[in-house]
Amino acid sequence: MSDANGVGTWKIPASIRATATGVFPGSSITASSNRSGTVYSNVYIDLREGKWSVNTGLTISNPGNTNRFWFHAYLSTSQSSVQRAYFTHLALLLYLPRTLQLFFHIQVLLNDGALSMLSSPSIRIYLLIENKATGSWTFGTGAYENYFYAIPLN
């Protein structure tokens, strides 16, 4: 591939790179709201350097809570807090309030030069869910409707 100045580099075009699939735990785990901050969903994805369209659908239940609230999910390089080391968001998340499924679509750019074949060929990105007061929501990783994947973009 070459840049606007005709300088060539060896890169694999997105059209022949594989879709990355998120990893869910082997047996179903339930994450529940219990305070403020974020909760690790026990779901992650490994991405190589490049531009990706990351997509997820999560089945979230709202057991007995009649309060309406905005709900957020985050991509992070940390399981315990929202951190975005080595990647940036290129598009906005879509937050859907008071639904049984949470969907978001985001483009991620893993910073050029931050990852190399010699030091770190990929980066692990965790899916975090916004925490709410105790009993506000639960997320079971074993629901058939859950998905988490990334499509490479040029």
Summary of the structure (lengths in Angstrom):
residues: 154
radius of gyration: 17.1
end to end distance: 10.8
largest distance: 60.7
contacts: 423
relative contact order: 0.35
helix: 2%
strand: 43%
